[in-house]
Amino acid sequence: MSKLTMLTAAAAGYVLGARAGRERYEQIAAGARSVARNPKVQSARKQTQAVAAEKAKQAASTVSDKVGHHDSTGGTHATTASETSVPQNGTSGPPLS
């Protein structure tokens, strides 16, 4: 088989495969859209979102309680340089010799 024949066959196979692949993709996408529009699926999605939002609030509250350091507005305060062990001379470690 010559190179030209092989390239032509490969190109034809690619075009036909791509077309068939696109058609199958469209079938799958249409099916997914149909399922997503189902009222039961929409209801389950909304319920799942509500539960996830509640769990996120609980997790944030737990983290906030464990971290502490609340200021009078209910937020957390930033750690000042005097509260850390970083030297005030602008270096992050011992001086080099």
N, C-alpha and C positions, 0 to 999 in steps of 0.2 A: 504494500500500500504506500503510495507516495505521500510526501509531507502535506501537499496541498489537499489531497483527499482526506487525510486524517484531520487536518485543521478545519475543513469544511464540515466533516461529520461532527467534530467536537463543537463547533459553533452552532450547528443545527440542534444538537442535543442540549446545549446550554439554553438556547432560546425556547425550545419546547419544554424543558424542565422548569425554566423560570416562569413560563406562562402557567403551567400546571400547578406550580408552587403558589403562584399568586392567587389562582382560583381557589385553591384549598385554604389559603390564608383568609380569603374573603369569606368563605363558608364558616370557618372557625370564628372569625370576628363577628359575623352576623349572629351566630349562636350565642356568643358571649354577651352581645348587646341585648339579645332577647332575654337571657337569664337575668341580666342586670335590671331590666325593666319590670321584672316580676314583682308584684307588690309584697309578697312574702320575703323575697330577697332584700328589698328595700327596707322593710321593717326590721329584719335581722341586722342589716348594716347600721341602721340608726341606733338600735339597741346596743350593738357592739361598741359604737362610737361613744355612747353615753357611759357605758361601763368603763371604757378605757379612760375617758376624761375624769371620772370619779377616782379611779385607781391612781391616775397621775396626780390629782390633788392630794390624795392620801400620802403618796410617796413624797411629794414636795413638803408636806407638813411634817412627816417623820424626819426627813433630812434636816429641815429647819430646826426642829426640836433637838435633834442630836448635835447639830453644829453649834447652836446657841449664839452668843454674841449679838443679841438683839439690841437695837437702839430704841429710843423712845417712840419712834414712828413705826416700829414693828419690822423694820428691815434689819439687815446685818451691817455692821460697820467694817470699814476697811482696816486692815492691820497696819499700824504705823511702823516706821522704821525702828523706833525704840522697842517695839514688841518682837522684833526678829533678831536673829543672831548674826545678821549681816553687818560687817564693819561699816562705820560711817565715813570712812576715807575713800569710798568709791570703789574699793576692791572687793572681790568676792572670796578671797581666801588669804592665807598668810603671805607676807611679802616674800618675793623671790630674792635670792642672794645673788 
